Amino acid sequence: MSFRYSEHAQKRLQQRAIPPFILELLETCGTAQRCGEAEKLVFDKAARKRLKHHLGGARNLKIIEPWLSVYAVIGDNGTVITAARYTKRGRQN
């Protein structure tokens, strides 16, 4: 399945230097989490295991390690709404 991108998503992918192939890997190996009227695709522990197998080993997984913190929000109509990275920020009081 090829994604359609909202204008917002196109801007965010460019601003955040997230290559389109990462979204393809999220679709193939990522774990979907329901959030409202959309799904969030993430690379959790199980997804990373699937990704390692998909890419052919730990060496290839190491290559895309900078993007393993990326997540994407996909609407029910198949449109990418946004994509971002998880940050290490703690909870703000």
C-alpha positions as CSV (number, residue, x, y, z in Angstrom):
1,M,0.0,0.0,0.0
2,S,1.4,3.4,-0.9
3,F,0.4,6.2,1.4
4,R,-1.2,9.5,0.6
5,Y,0.3,12.4,2.5
6,S,-1.6,15.3,3.9
7,E,0.1,18.7,3.4
8,H,0.9,18.8,7.1
9,A,2.6,15.4,6.8
10,Q,4.7,16.4,3.8
11,K,5.9,19.5,5.7
12,R,6.7,17.5,8.8
13,L,8.5,14.7,7.0
14,Q,10.7,17.3,5.3
15,Q,11.3,19.4,8.5
16,R,12.1,16.3,10.6
17,A,14.3,14.7,8.0
18,I,12.3,11.5,7.9
19,P,12.7,9.6,4.6
20,P,9.7,8.0,3.0
21,F,11.2,4.5,3.2
22,I,10.9,4.7,7.0
23,L,7.1,5.0,6.7
24,E,7.2,2.0,4.4
25,L,9.1,0.0,7.1
26,L,6.6,1.2,9.7
27,E,3.8,-0.1,7.5
28,T,5.5,-3.4,6.9
29,C,6.9,-4.1,10.4
30,G,5.5,-1.5,12.8
31,T,3.0,-2.1,15.5
32,A,-0.3,-0.2,15.2
33,Q,-1.8,1.5,18.2
34,R,-5.3,2.8,17.9
35,C,-5.7,6.5,18.8
36,G,-9.1,8.1,18.2
37,E,-10.0,7.9,14.5
38,A,-6.5,7.0,13.5
39,E,-3.7,4.6,14.1
40,K,-0.2,5.3,15.3
41,L,2.5,3.1,13.8
42,V,5.6,2.6,16.1
43,F,8.7,0.6,16.3
44,D,8.2,-1.1,19.6
45,K,10.2,-4.2,20.8
46,A,8.2,-6.7,18.8
47,A,8.3,-4.4,15.7
48,R,12.1,-4.1,16.0
49,K,12.3,-7.9,16.1
50,R,10.2,-8.1,12.9
51,L,12.3,-5.4,11.3
52,K,15.5,-7.1,12.1
53,H,14.2,-10.3,10.4
54,H,12.9,-8.2,7.5
55,L,16.2,-6.4,6.9
56,G,18.3,-9.5,7.2
57,G,20.1,-9.1,10.5
58,A,21.4,-6.8,13.2
59,R,23.9,-5.1,11.0
60,N,21.2,-3.7,8.7
61,L,19.1,-2.8,11.6
62,K,22.0,-0.7,13.0
63,I,22.0,1.3,9.7
64,I,18.4,2.6,10.3
65,E,18.8,3.0,14.1
66,P,18.5,6.8,14.0
67,W,15.0,6.4,12.7
68,L,13.7,3.8,15.2
69,S,12.2,6.5,17.3
70,V,9.9,7.6,14.5
71,Y,6.2,7.2,14.6
72,A,3.5,8.0,12.1
73,V,-0.2,8.7,12.5
74,I,-2.3,7.3,9.7
75,G,-6.0,8.2,9.3
76,D,-8.7,5.6,8.7
77,N,-8.8,6.7,5.0
78,G,-5.1,5.7,4.6
79,T,-3.7,9.3,4.6
80,V,-0.6,10.0,6.7
81,I,-1.6,12.8,9.0
82,T,1.8,13.4,10.6
83,A,5.1,11.8,11.5
84,A,7.5,12.6,14.3
85,R,10.1,11.2,16.6
86,Y,9.7,10.3,20.3
87,T,11.9,12.5,22.4
88,K,13.6,11.8,25.7
89,R,11.9,14.7,27.4
90,G,10.4,13.9,30.7
91,R,6.9,14.9,31.8
92,Q,6.4,18.6,32.2
93,N,4.9,19.7,35.5
